[in-house]
Amino acid sequence: MRKLSKLIANALLTLLAVVLIFAILEGLLRLVLGNPSQQNTPYEFNPDYLVSLKPNYTDTFARSSENGGNRITWSTNSLGYRGAELLPDPDQRILVYGDSNVLARFSEEKDTFTAQLQAQLSSQNPDTSIEVINAGLVGAGTDQCVLRMEHELPRLKPDLVILHIFASNDMGDVIRNRLFELDEEGKLVKTDFPLLPDPDFKSETGIKARLKNTRLFALAGRLNRSLTRKGQLDPAAYIQSIDRTNDEEFRVYKERRPLQFSHFADHYDIDIAIRPQAESSIIKVKLLSGLLQKASQICTENNCRLMVLIQPPVFDLCSNHLFGPKDLSSYQDYRPERLCSVIGQACRDQNIPALDLFPVFSSSQPEQLYFRLNDDHWNDAGQALAARITGDFISQNQLLF
């Protein structure tokens, strides 16, 4: 009995020591980094297009050590767009829709695509007040952008809408989100599925939630991701895992099952890249074409111009990522330019001006235009090049002024 009591006492002392060490480390981290935010997400459920950015929200993004380790503070205005409050009546207003590449929470405000485009156009037209609105949203697909255009264009009255399409995953978003589908005649229609909050929005309570809201938990997560990046990842196995996920997503779509995938669960559109004649590839392209037609109609109804900006996937250009064109080249039908070219063709079919960045990015040391390893976004240099080329495209095609 005395031996058992001693074991229990030792166990309690060990547990007390662990708790004390945890508390000390957590206190030191909070002293250096500040308290973790209870509002740990800048996103909220939107009943029309699934996800919105919260208005008047400030957040911090930490780049990985491989990408500089910078800490970026970014914020939204009272309307939920990144950046300052909108101008009351600019001479020219451009509204840029897109995903996390447009939002660019990983870049300082001045280095974002939208800010650099505004700076270029303003320098070329010093007597004209030009406003470029950042309407980017992490994880957003073309389907969500089109629904936002329906709601926002009548109020914002832009002169030009730039619809940014990330060729890496935006066509797959339409399958995952289940906002639109094709009817029996192959025409784009809204689905009748109820729109529900994203699984990532489910709040947790109890000890588990408290532990997740600690600096130590966040630090452990970053360390785990760093070790994963530095570990030996088999590109072929990773590509196959994406392929399996893609197949499951398409089965859900085809069988009209309820929404199962998060708005934020984006991945490379492997089917279009390596199996362009597959049923899923064909349907994705048809859905995109229908959405582009709808976007064009919305812009016409709101008396503004539309252009599409096509950003190529890092996996089709660079070798310093989880996989690259050399790994994909083992598939007979793979072509690095395909994902961009099918979007370009869909734009031509709808008579929409489109700027495909693949040619200029592929010939401009693409490894210098994107972040490294498992971050597939363009970096500050990539955004600068895209802004310059886009500004020239707008001028050459007389889309403004």
C-alpha positions as CSV (number, residue, x, y, z in Angstrom):
1,M,0.0,0.0,0.0
2,R,2.8,2.4,0.9
3,K,4.5,1.5,-2.4
4,L,1.3,2.3,-4.4
5,S,1.0,5.6,-2.5
6,K,4.5,6.5,-3.4
7,L,3.9,5.7,-7.1
8,I,0.8,7.9,-7.1
9,A,2.7,10.8,-5.4
10,N,5.5,10.5,-8.0
11,A,3.0,10.5,-10.8
12,L,1.3,13.6,-9.5
13,L,4.6,15.4,-9.0
14,T,5.6,14.5,-12.6
15,L,2.3,15.8,-13.9
16,L,2.6,19.0,-11.8
17,A,6.1,19.5,-13.2
18,V,4.9,19.0,-16.8
19,V,2.0,21.5,-16.3
20,L,4.4,24.0,-14.7
21,I,6.9,23.7,-17.5
22,F,4.1,24.1,-20.1
23,A,2.8,27.2,-18.3
24,I,6.2,28.8,-18.1
25,L,6.9,28.1,-21.8
26,E,3.5,29.4,-22.8
27,G,4.0,32.5,-20.7
28,L,7.3,33.2,-22.3
29,L,5.9,32.8,-25.8
30,R,3.0,35.1,-25.0
31,L,5.4,37.7,-23.6
32,V,7.4,37.6,-26.8
33,L,4.6,37.1,-29.4
34,G,1.5,38.4,-27.6
35,N,-1.7,36.5,-26.7
36,P,-3.2,34.3,-29.3
37,S,-6.4,35.7,-30.8
38,Q,-9.7,34.1,-29.8
39,Q,-11.0,35.1,-33.2
40,N,-8.6,32.8,-35.0
41,T,-10.1,33.1,-38.5
42,P,-10.7,36.1,-40.8
43,Y,-13.5,34.1,-42.5
44,E,-17.2,33.7,-41.9
45,F,-20.1,31.7,-43.4
46,N,-21.9,33.4,-46.3
47,P,-25.4,32.1,-47.2
48,D,-25.0,33.1,-50.9
49,Y,-21.5,31.9,-51.7
50,L,-20.3,29.9,-48.7
51,V,-17.4,32.1,-47.3
52,S,-16.7,35.8,-46.8
53,L,-14.0,37.8,-45.3
54,K,-14.9,39.5,-42.0
55,P,-15.0,43.3,-42.2
56,N,-12.6,45.4,-40.1
57,Y,-10.4,42.4,-39.4
58,T,-6.7,42.5,-38.8
59,D,-4.5,39.4,-38.9
60,T,-0.9,38.3,-39.2
61,F,0.6,35.9,-41.7
62,A,3.9,34.2,-41.0
63,R,5.9,33.1,-44.0
64,S,7.8,29.8,-43.6
65,S,11.6,30.0,-42.9
66,E,12.3,28.8,-46.4
67,N,10.4,31.8,-47.7
68,G,12.0,34.4,-45.6
69,G,10.2,34.0,-42.3
70,N,8.5,37.4,-42.6
71,R,5.5,38.3,-40.5
72,I,2.9,40.2,-42.6
73,T,0.1,42.2,-40.9
74,W,-2.9,42.6,-43.2
75,S,-6.4,43.9,-42.7
76,T,-9.8,44.3,-44.3
77,N,-11.9,47.5,-44.6
78,S,-15.5,48.0,-43.5
79,L,-16.8,46.2,-46.6
80,G,-14.6,43.1,-46.1
81,Y,-12.1,43.9,-48.9
82,R,-8.4,43.8,-48.1
83,G,-6.9,47.3,-47.9
84,A,-8.0,50.8,-47.2
85,E,-11.6,52.1,-47.4
86,L,-12.9,52.6,-50.9
87,L,-12.7,56.0,-52.7
88,P,-16.0,57.8,-52.8
89,D,-16.0,58.4,-56.6
90,P,-12.8,57.5,-58.5
91,D,-12.5,58.2,-62.2
92,Q,-11.8,54.5,-62.9
93,R,-12.5,51.6,-60.7
94,I,-11.1,48.1,-61.2
95,L,-12.5,45.1,-59.2
96,V,-10.2,42.1,-59.0
97,Y,-11.8,38.8,-58.0
98,G,-9.8,35.7,-57.3
99,D,-8.4,33.4,-54.6
100,S,-5.6,33.6,-52.1
101,N,-3.2,34.7,-54.8
102,V,-5.2,37.9,-55.2
103,L,-5.9,38.4,-51.4
104,A,-2.1,37.8,-50.9
105,R,-2.1,37.9,-47.2
106,F,1.5,36.6,-47.5
107,S,2.6,39.9,-48.9
108,E,2.8,43.5,-47.7
109,E,-0.1,45.6,-49.0
110,K,2.2,47.5,-51.4
111,D,3.6,44.3,-52.9
112,T,0.2,42.7,-53.7
113,F,-0.9,42.3,-57.3
114,T,-3.7,44.8,-56.9
115,A,-1.6,47.5,-55.3
116,Q,1.1,47.2,-57.9
117,L,-1.4,47.3,-60.7
118,Q,-3.0,50.4,-59.3
119,A,0.5,52.0,-58.9
120,Q,1.4,51.2,-62.5
121,L,-1.9,52.5,-64.0
122,S,-1.8,55.6,-61.8
123,S,1.8,56.4,-62.9
124,Q,0.8,56.1,-66.5
125,N,-2.3,58.3,-66.0
126,P,-1.3,60.9,-63.4
127,D,-4.4,63.0,-64.1
128,T,-6.8,60.2,-63.4
129,S,-7.8,58.8,-60.1
130,I,-7.7,55.0,-60.4
131,E,-8.8,52.5,-57.7
132,V,-8.0,48.8,-57.8
133,I,-10.1,46.8,-55.3
134,N,-8.7,43.6,-53.9
135,A,-11.7,41.2,-53.8
136,G,-9.5,38.1,-53.3
137,L,-10.6,35.4,-50.9
138,V,-8.6,32.3,-49.8
139,G,-9.9,29.2,-51.5
140,A,-12.4,31.0,-53.7
141,G,-13.4,29.4,-57.0
142,T,-14.7,31.0,-60.2
143,D,-18.2,29.9,-59.1
144,Q,-18.0,31.9,-55.9
145,C,-16.5,34.9,-57.7
146,V,-19.4,34.9,-60.2
147,L,-22.0,34.9,-57.4
148,R,-20.2,37.7,-55.7
149,M,-20.2,39.7,-58.9
150,E,-24.0,39.4,-59.0
151,H,-24.2,40.9,-55.5
152,E,-21.4,43.5,-55.7
153,L,-21.3,45.0,-59.1
154,P,-24.5,47.0,-58.8
155,R,-23.2,48.6,-55.7
156,L,-19.6,49.1,-56.5
157,K,-20.1,50.1,-60.2
158,P,-16.6,49.2,-61.5
159,D,-15.4,50.2,-64.9
160,L,-13.5,46.9,-65.3
161,V,-13.7,43.5,-63.6
162,I,-10.6,41.3,-63.6
163,L,-11.5,37.7,-63.0
164,H,-8.3,36.0,-61.8
165,I,-8.3,32.2,-62.4
166,F,-5.7,30.1,-60.8
167,A,-5.2,27.3,-63.3
168,S,-3.9,25.0,-60.6
169,N,-7.3,24.4,-58.8
170,D,-10.1,26.8,-59.7
171,M,-11.8,24.4,-62.1
172,G,-11.9,21.8,-59.4
173,D,-13.4,24.3,-56.9
174,V,-16.7,24.2,-58.9
175,I,-16.9,20.4,-58.4
176,R,-16.1,20.6,-54.6
177,N,-18.3,23.6,-53.8
178,R,-21.5,22.1,-55.5
179,L,-22.9,25.6,-56.1
180,F,-23.4,25.0,-59.9
181,E,-24.0,21.9,-62.1
182,L,-25.0,21.1,-65.6
183,D,-28.6,20.3,-66.5
184,E,-29.7,17.6,-68.9
185,E,-29.0,19.9,-71.8
186,G,-25.5,20.7,-70.5
187,K,-26.4,24.2,-69.4
188,L,-25.1,25.8,-66.2
189,V,-27.7,25.9,-63.4
190,K,-27.5,26.4,-59.7
191,T,-27.8,23.3,-57.5
192,D,-30.6,22.9,-55.0
193,F,-28.3,21.8,-52.2
194,P,-28.6,23.8,-49.0
195,L,-25.6,26.0,-48.3
196,L,-24.1,25.1,-45.0
197,P,-21.2,26.5,-43.0
198,D,-17.8,25.1,-43.9
199,P,-16.6,22.3,-41.7
200,D,-13.6,24.5,-40.8
201,F,-16.0,26.9,-39.1
202,K,-17.1,24.4,-36.5
203,S,-16.1,25.7,-33.1
204,E,-14.6,23.4,-30.5
205,T,-15.0,23.7,-26.8
206,G,-13.4,22.1,-23.7
207,I,-9.7,21.2,-23.1
208,K,-9.0,20.4,-26.7
209,A,-10.1,23.9,-27.8
210,R,-8.1,25.6,-25.0
211,L,-5.0,23.7,-26.0
212,K,-5.4,24.6,-29.7
213,N,-5.5,28.3,-28.6
214,T,-2.0,28.3,-27.1
215,R,1.2,29.6,-28.5
216,L,2.9,26.2,-27.9
217,F,0.3,24.4,-30.0
218,A,0.9,26.8,-32.9
219,L,4.6,26.5,-32.5
220,A,4.3,22.7,-32.6
221,G,2.2,22.9,-35.7
222,R,4.8,25.0,-37.5
223,L,7.6,22.7,-36.4
224,N,5.7,19.7,-37.7
225,R,5.0,21.4,-41.1
226,S,8.7,22.3,-41.3
227,L,9.8,18.7,-40.7
228,T,7.3,17.5,-43.2
229,R,8.7,19.9,-45.9
230,K,12.2,18.8,-45.2
231,G,11.4,15.1,-45.2
232,Q,11.8,12.8,-48.1
233,L,8.5,13.1,-50.0
234,D,7.9,10.7,-52.9
235,P,6.5,12.9,-55.7
236,A,4.9,10.0,-57.5
237,A,3.0,8.9,-54.3
238,Y,1.9,12.5,-53.7
239,I,0.6,12.8,-57.3
240,Q,-1.3,9.5,-56.8
241,S,-2.9,10.8,-53.6
242,I,-4.2,13.9,-55.4
243,D,-5.5,11.7,-58.1
244,R,-7.5,9.6,-55.6
245,T,-8.9,12.7,-53.9
246,N,-9.9,14.1,-57.3
247,D,-11.7,10.8,-58.2
248,E,-13.7,10.9,-54.9
249,E,-14.7,14.6,-55.4
250,F,-16.0,13.8,-58.9
251,R,-18.0,10.8,-57.6
252,V,-19.7,13.1,-55.1
253,Y,-20.5,15.5,-57.9
254,K,-21.7,12.9,-60.3
255,E,-23.9,11.1,-57.8
256,R,-25.3,14.4,-56.5
257,R,-24.3,13.7,-53.0
258,P,-24.4,16.5,-50.4
259,L,-21.4,18.8,-50.0
260,Q,-18.5,16.9,-48.4
261,F,-15.4,19.0,-49.1
262,S,-14.2,22.2,-47.5
263,H,-14.0,25.5,-49.4
264,F,-10.3,25.6,-48.4
265,A,-9.5,22.0,-49.6
266,D,-7.9,23.0,-52.9
267,H,-5.5,20.9,-54.9
268,Y,-4.0,20.6,-58.4
269,D,-6.5,19.6,-61.1
270,I,-4.7,16.4,-61.9
271,D,-7.4,15.0,-64.2
272,I,-7.3,17.8,-66.7
273,A,-3.5,17.8,-66.6
274,I,-2.9,14.1,-67.4
275,R,-6.3,12.8,-68.6
276,P,-7.9,15.6,-70.7
277,Q,-10.4,13.3,-72.2
278,A,-11.7,11.9,-68.9
279,E,-15.3,12.6,-68.0
280,S,-14.3,14.7,-65.0
281,S,-12.0,16.9,-67.1
282,I,-14.6,17.5,-69.8
283,I,-17.3,18.4,-67.2
284,K,-14.9,20.8,-65.4
285,V,-14.2,22.7,-68.6
286,K,-17.9,22.9,-69.5
287,L,-18.7,24.2,-66.0
288,L,-16.0,26.9,-66.4
289,S,-17.3,27.9,-69.8
290,G,-20.8,28.3,-68.4
291,L,-19.4,30.4,-65.5
292,L,-17.5,32.6,-67.9
293,Q,-20.6,33.2,-70.0
294,K,-22.5,34.1,-66.8
295,A,-19.7,36.5,-65.7
296,S,-19.8,38.2,-69.1
297,Q,-23.6,38.6,-68.9
298,I,-23.3,40.1,-65.4
299,C,-20.7,42.6,-66.5
300,T,-22.7,43.6,-69.6
301,E,-25.8,44.2,-67.4
302,N,-23.7,46.4,-65.1
303,N,-22.1,48.4,-67.9
304,C,-18.5,47.3,-67.2
305,R,-15.8,45.5,-69.1
306,L,-14.5,42.0,-68.2
307,M,-11.1,40.4,-68.6
308,V,-9.7,37.1,-67.3
309,L,-6.2,36.8,-65.9
310,I,-4.9,33.2,-66.0
311,Q,-2.2,32.3,-63.5
312,P,-0.2,29.1,-64.2
313,P,0.3,26.5,-61.5
314,V,3.7,26.3,-59.9
315,F,3.7,22.5,-60.5
316,D,3.8,23.1,-64.3
317,L,6.7,25.5,-64.1
318,C,9.0,24.8,-61.2
319,S,11.2,22.0,-59.9
320,N,11.6,23.2,-56.3
321,H,8.2,22.1,-55.1
322,L,6.4,18.9,-53.9
323,F,6.3,17.8,-57.5
324,G,7.0,19.4,-60.9
325,P,6.7,19.0,-64.7
326,K,9.4,16.3,-64.7
327,D,7.4,14.2,-62.4
328,L,4.2,14.7,-64.4
329,S,5.9,14.1,-67.7
330,S,5.7,10.3,-67.0
331,Y,2.0,10.6,-68.0
332,Q,1.8,10.3,-71.7
333,D,-0.9,13.0,-72.2
334,Y,0.6,15.6,-69.8
335,R,1.5,19.0,-71.3
336,P,2.7,21.8,-68.9
337,E,0.6,24.5,-70.6
338,R,-2.6,22.5,-70.7
339,L,-4.4,23.8,-67.6
340,C,-3.8,27.4,-68.8
341,S,-4.7,26.8,-72.4
342,V,-8.1,25.2,-71.7
343,I,-9.0,28.3,-69.7
344,G,-7.8,30.5,-72.5
345,Q,-9.8,28.6,-75.1
346,A,-12.9,28.8,-72.9
347,C,-12.4,32.6,-72.8
348,R,-12.1,32.8,-76.6
349,D,-15.3,30.7,-76.9
350,Q,-17.1,33.4,-74.9
351,N,-15.3,36.3,-76.6
352,I,-13.7,37.4,-73.3
353,P,-10.3,39.2,-73.4
354,A,-7.9,36.9,-71.5
355,L,-4.3,37.2,-70.5
356,D,-2.5,33.9,-70.1
357,L,0.6,34.4,-67.9
358,F,2.1,31.0,-68.8
359,P,4.3,32.1,-71.7
360,V,5.9,35.1,-69.8
361,F,6.2,33.2,-66.5
362,S,7.8,30.1,-68.1
363,S,10.4,32.3,-69.8
364,S,11.2,34.5,-66.8
365,Q,12.9,32.1,-64.3
366,P,9.7,30.9,-62.8
367,E,11.4,29.6,-59.6
368,Q,12.0,33.2,-58.8
369,L,8.3,34.1,-59.2
370,Y,6.8,31.6,-56.7
371,F,7.3,30.7,-53.1
372,R,9.3,27.5,-52.4
373,L,8.4,24.0,-51.3
374,N,4.7,23.4,-50.3
375,D,3.6,27.0,-50.8
376,D,2.2,27.2,-54.4
377,H,1.4,31.0,-54.4
378,W,3.2,33.6,-56.5
379,N,5.6,35.7,-54.5
380,D,6.2,39.5,-54.6
381,A,8.2,39.3,-57.8
382,G,5.6,37.1,-59.4
383,Q,2.9,39.7,-58.5
384,A,5.0,42.5,-59.8
385,L,5.5,40.8,-63.2
386,A,1.8,40.0,-63.4
387,A,0.8,43.5,-62.6
388,R,3.2,45.0,-65.2
389,I,1.9,42.6,-67.9
390,T,-1.7,43.1,-66.9
391,G,-1.3,46.9,-67.0
392,D,0.1,46.7,-70.5
393,F,-2.7,44.3,-71.6
394,I,-5.4,46.8,-70.3
395,S,-3.8,49.6,-72.2
396,Q,-3.3,47.6,-75.4
397,N,-6.8,46.4,-75.4
398,Q,-8.3,49.7,-74.4
399,L,-10.2,48.2,-71.5
400,L,-10.2,51.5,-69.6
401,F,-10.3,55.2,-70.4
